[in-house]
Amino acid sequence: MNYQAQTDLTNAATDFAISIEKLGKMYTIGHQRAKGDGLRHTFESALRSPIGWLRARREKRLREVDFWALRDVSLEIKKGEVVGIIGRNGAGKSTLLKILSRITTPTEGRIQINGRVASLLEVGTGFHQELTGRENIFLNGAIMGMTRAEIVHKFDEIVEFSEIEEFIDTPVKRYSSGMYVRLAFAVAAHLEPEILIVDEVLAVGDSAFQKKCLGKMGDFAQSGKTVLFVSHNMEAIRTLCQRTVWMKNGHVHKDGNAHDIIEDYFNTVSNDATFSFASSTYGLTIEKVVLKNGLGEECGQFYPGQELVVEISYDARKRVVRPVIALGVVGMNGTCFTSNMLLDGFGPAFIEGVGKIACSFKSIPLLPQNYTVKMSIRSENVEDFVINFQEVACFSVAGDLAEYGYKGEYLAWAPRSTSVVVPYEWLLPDGTKAAVSLDLPVHERETVLLP
């Protein structure tokens, strides 16, 4: 099939930065080259047995599968918009950004880009490995159409932001992944693009530098520039972006207000989540992870102040000595609270055979929102992971905050607020004390206080 795809760069006086129409990207997968399947072997086979060669070619075509990483994607992003792109792995997010960054070409559809683009995608792209950091800064600036004087004017800012001045004259092939990301982001953000495209690559950096980058992206957006940001960090998306595009199976599943889309995404992920795990190295199988309330009943919905029990069923065919388990309850704004044997020191001496381990969070001080439970298991040396930190269960917290003494006019904003409420007390100018807590509903507190 013959497709026509087009990418236009235009300086026309339009109100959009990026226009995407019926975009598609197809890959052919499923065929692995057999040993001896080179050009010489192909000619020899064709000469010795033309009929057999034709049959082999037909069988090869049958083994090939067309896979659409993107299909029928249409978007229009206005100048000055900050757009988050979310979705599970394999949804097509990175493929879309690679096409917009002109790293790969579309199979079908049309793109119009109005402005100079700087992109920060996976580690290893955008720099010449043999050149130094200094030389790569000038190379990237030249590629973006900047004069040498303009690059020199920005050079000190780039180096200062990247925090790698000591290594600026070292070839980037000797950089660590963190150093690479520092310089790559500094270059992308300071060479005055009209459109900044950032993938999940920021996850490589340390937390302090991530915050620095997010702050710079916020400044960039406030200056009226356009930002496309792919991330699994929903708090970063919610903070930076007014609009969010949810990609699913290569299509635009939903597009709209960031808060609403993130909430819908979180609900869907929560409902679809199932977990099991097997490690042949350690002989450990996690059969299931279930959530229970304080009565021992399996439960997917809790109320503020209730007990939350995380129960892990396992089958250890080999003895696992001193496993270190960590659990984290995560909301839309990040991790709410954790339990960690690495810190509290209460891990078992070993696990062997079929059994269960449970952790009870006695009173969850959580606002009505959706949450996930993440788990990791480390080996005895605490450096090796039996299971990396990953989602194992989901639940929601429901309830009317008015029943817990909340009187604010904007209770509808609770699903967007920071999730955890530690008990606190206001002391007002007239001497009034106002206590706030999610431990118990007001009527239950009054009952407890009765003589």
ChimeraX attribute file (.defattr): number of C-alpha atoms within 10 A of each C-alpha:
attribute: neighborCount
match mode: 1-to-1
recipient: residues
	/A:1	2
	/A:2	6
	/A:3	9
	/A:4	9
	/A:5	16
	/A:6	14
	/A:7	18
	/A:8	12
	/A:9	12
	/A:10	14
	/A:11	12
	/A:12	10
	/A:13	7
	/A:14	11
	/A:15	12
	/A:16	18
	/A:17	24
	/A:18	22
	/A:19	17
	/A:20	18
	/A:21	16
	/A:22	15
	/A:23	22
	/A:24	25
	/A:25	23
	/A:26	14
	/A:27	13
	/A:28	10
	/A:29	11
	/A:30	14
	/A:31	12
	/A:32	10
	/A:33	9
	/A:34	7
	/A:35	7
	/A:36	9
	/A:37	11
	/A:38	10
	/A:39	9
	/A:40	9
	/A:41	11
	/A:42	13
	/A:43	12
	/A:44	12
	/A:45	17
	/A:46	13
	/A:47	10
	/A:48	10
	/A:49	10
	/A:50	13
	/A:51	12
	/A:52	12
	/A:53	17
	/A:54	13
	/A:55	11
	/A:56	13
	/A:57	13
	/A:58	11
	/A:59	11
	/A:60	14
	/A:61	12
	/A:62	11
	/A:63	12
	/A:64	14
	/A:65	12
	/A:66	10
	/A:67	13
	/A:68	17
	/A:69	19
	/A:70	26
	/A:71	20
	/A:72	16
	/A:73	19
	/A:74	16
	/A:75	15
	/A:76	14
	/A:77	19
	/A:78	17
	/A:79	19
	/A:80	19
	/A:81	20
	/A:82	26
	/A:83	25
	/A:84	26
	/A:85	25
	/A:86	25
	/A:87	22
	/A:88	14
	/A:89	12
	/A:90	13
	/A:91	20
	/A:92	23
	/A:93	28
	/A:94	19
	/A:95	20
	/A:96	23
	/A:97	22
	/A:98	19
	/A:99	17
	/A:100	21
	/A:101	18
	/A:102	13
	/A:103	11
	/A:104	13
	/A:105	17
	/A:106	23
	/A:107	19
	/A:108	21
	/A:109	20
	/A:110	19
	/A:111	23
	/A:112	19
	/A:113	21
	/A:114	22
	/A:115	19
	/A:116	17
	/A:117	21
	/A:118	25
	/A:119	25
	/A:120	26
	/A:121	22
	/A:122	16
	/A:123	16
	/A:124	15
	/A:125	13
	/A:126	17
	/A:127	20
	/A:128	16
	/A:129	15
	/A:130	13
	/A:131	16
	/A:132	19
	/A:133	26
	/A:134	19
	/A:135	18
	/A:136	23
	/A:137	25
	/A:138	20
	/A:139	19
	/A:140	20
	/A:141	23
	/A:142	15
	/A:143	9
	/A:144	15
	/A:145	12
	/A:146	15
	/A:147	12
	/A:148	12
	/A:149	9
	/A:150	15
	/A:151	20
	/A:152	13
	/A:153	11
	/A:154	16
	/A:155	18
	/A:156	12
	/A:157	14
	/A:158	25
	/A:159	21
	/A:160	12
	/A:161	20
	/A:162	21
	/A:163	15
	/A:164	17
	/A:165	16
	/A:166	8
	/A:167	16
	/A:168	19
	/A:169	14
	/A:170	16
	/A:171	17
	/A:172	24
	/A:173	16
	/A:174	13
	/A:175	18
	/A:176	10
	/A:177	15
	/A:178	17
	/A:179	17
	/A:180	23
	/A:181	24
	/A:182	24
	/A:183	27
	/A:184	25
	/A:185	23
	/A:186	23
	/A:187	26
	/A:188	23
	/A:189	23
	/A:190	18
	/A:191	26
	/A:192	20
	/A:193	18
	/A:194	20
	/A:195	28
	/A:196	23
	/A:197	22
	/A:198	24
	/A:199	20
	/A:200	17
	/A:201	17
	/A:202	24
	/A:203	15
	/A:204	17
	/A:205	17
	/A:206	11
	/A:207	11
	/A:208	8
	/A:209	19
	/A:210	15
	/A:211	14
	/A:212	12
	/A:213	20
	/A:214	16
	/A:215	13
	/A:216	17
	/A:217	22
	/A:218	16
	/A:219	13
	/A:220	22
	/A:221	20
	/A:222	14
	/A:223	11
	/A:224	14
	/A:225	21
	/A:226	27
	/A:227	28
	/A:228	20
	/A:229	24
	/A:230	25
	/A:231	19
	/A:232	16
	/A:233	14
	/A:234	21
	/A:235	17
	/A:236	18
	/A:237	26
	/A:238	21
	/A:239	13
	/A:240	22
	/A:241	22
	/A:242	15
	/A:243	21
	/A:244	25
	/A:245	23
	/A:246	22
	/A:247	23
	/A:248	18
	/A:249	17
	/A:250	21
	/A:251	20
	/A:252	21
	/A:253	15
	/A:254	15
	/A:255	17
	/A:256	14
	/A:257	15
	/A:258	23
	/A:259	20
	/A:260	15
	/A:261	20
	/A:262	25
	/A:263	17
	/A:264	14
	/A:265	18
	/A:266	19
	/A:267	17
	/A:268	11
	/A:269	17
	/A:270	20
	/A:271	12
	/A:272	9
	/A:273	12
	/A:274	14
	/A:275	13
	/A:276	12
	/A:277	13
	/A:278	16
	/A:279	12
	/A:280	10
	/A:281	8
	/A:282	15
	/A:283	15
	/A:284	23
	/A:285	17
	/A:286	19
	/A:287	16
	/A:288	16
	/A:289	20
	/A:290	19
	/A:291	23
	/A:292	19
	/A:293	20
	/A:294	15
	/A:295	10
	/A:296	11
	/A:297	11
	/A:298	14
	/A:299	16
	/A:300	17
	/A:301	17
	/A:302	20
	/A:303	23
	/A:304	24
	/A:305	20
	/A:306	19
	/A:307	18
	/A:308	24
	/A:309	21
	/A:310	19
	/A:311	17
	/A:312	18
	/A:313	16
	/A:314	22
	/A:315	17
	/A:316	19
	/A:317	15
	/A:318	14
	/A:319	14
	/A:320	19
	/A:321	16
	/A:322	18
	/A:323	22
	/A:324	24
	/A:325	22
	/A:326	19
	/A:327	21
	/A:328	20
	/A:329	21
	/A:330	19
	/A:331	23
	/A:332	25
	/A:333	19
	/A:334	16
	/A:335	16
	/A:336	18
	/A:337	14
	/A:338	14
	/A:339	16
	/A:340	17
	/A:341	17
	/A:342	14
	/A:343	10
	/A:344	8
	/A:345	9
	/A:346	12
	/A:347	18
	/A:348	14
	/A:349	11
	/A:350	13
	/A:351	21
	/A:352	15
	/A:353	13
	/A:354	14
	/A:355	13
	/A:356	15
	/A:357	14
	/A:358	14
	/A:359	14
	/A:360	16
	/A:361	19
	/A:362	14
	/A:363	16
	/A:364	23
	/A:365	24
	/A:366	25
	/A:367	25
	/A:368	21
	/A:369	21
	/A:370	22
	/A:371	25
	/A:372	21
	/A:373	22
	/A:374	19
	/A:375	21
	/A:376	18
	/A:377	19
	/A:378	20
	/A:379	17
	/A:380	16
	/A:381	11
	/A:382	14
	/A:383	8
	/A:384	11
	/A:385	15
	/A:386	24
	/A:387	17
	/A:388	12
	/A:389	17
	/A:390	14
	/A:391	19
	/A:392	21
	/A:393	23
	/A:394	24
	/A:395	20
	/A:396	19
	/A:397	19
	/A:398	15
	/A:399	15
	/A:400	14
	/A:401	19
	/A:402	12
	/A:403	14
	/A:404	20
	/A:405	17
	/A:406	16
	/A:407	10
	/A:408	9
	/A:409	7
	/A:410	8
	/A:411	13
	/A:412	10
	/A:413	8
	/A:414	13
	/A:415	15
	/A:416	18
	/A:417	15
	/A:418	16
	/A:419	22
	/A:420	17
	/A:421	17
	/A:422	13
	/A:423	11
	/A:424	9
	/A:425	11
	/A:426	11
	/A:427	10
	/A:428	9
	/A:429	7
	/A:430	6
	/A:431	8
	/A:432	9
	/A:433	11
	/A:434	11
	/A:435	12
	/A:436	15
	/A:437	18
	/A:438	24
	/A:439	21
	/A:440	18
	/A:441	19
	/A:442	16
	/A:443	11
	/A:444	12
	/A:445	12
	/A:446	10
	/A:447	9
	/A:448	8
	/A:449	7
	/A:450	6
	/A:451	4
